[in-house]
Structures are given as structure tokens and as C-alpha cells.
């Protein structure tokens, strides 16, 4: 539930910034791409860490 709330807040913030032309659309897209990549890396590291605990 927390991730969903954070996702909505980030989407709303990006939409608000884009609508007032504070940040260009390509920069918002780049930030979304980087955030998705970092989230994938974090999930992968957490999953790997969990498997190491089970094996030991």
C-alpha cells in the first residue's frame, strides 16, 4: 500500500511539474526511467540477499 501511495505522489508531482513547464518532459521521462532501473536493482539485491540467508 505504501508503494502505491508513493507512486501516486510521484506521478502527481511529475504531472504538476510538467503542466507548469518547470521541468521539461524529457527530464521527467529520464527520471522515471532511472527510478524504475534503481527499483529493479534494489529488488534484485533484496531477493539475492534473502536467498543467501536461506542457504546458510
N, C-alpha and C positions, 0 to 999 in steps of 0.2 A: 504494500500500500504506500509505503514511503517513497519507493522509486517512482511510482506512478505520479504522486504529488510533485516530486522534484521534476519529473519530465514535463508535466503540465506547466509548472512555473518557468522552466527554461524555455519551453516553446512559446509561452505567452510573452516572456521577456524578449525573445528574438523577434517575435511578430511586432511587438511595440517599438523596438529599436528600428526595425526595418520600415515600419509605417511612417516614422518621423524622420527617416533618412539620416539617422545619427550614425549608423554603421551600414556600409554598402552590403548588398545582398550576397556578393561573392564572399565577403568576410564572414558573414553569418553561416553560409554553407561550409566554409572551411572549418569553422569552429565546431559545427555539428559533426563533420567528418572526423576531426581529431578526437572529439569526445567519444564518439562511437568506437573508434580504434582503441582508445585508452580503456574504455569499459570492457572491451573484448580481452585485452591483455590482463586486466585485473581479474576478470572471471576465470581466465585460463590459469593464472597463478594460484588463485584460491583453490581451484579444482585440483591442480597438481599438488598443492600443499596438503590437501585433505587426503589424497591417495597415499602420500608418503606416511602420514600418521597411521593409517590403517595397516600398512605393511609392517611397520615397526612394532 
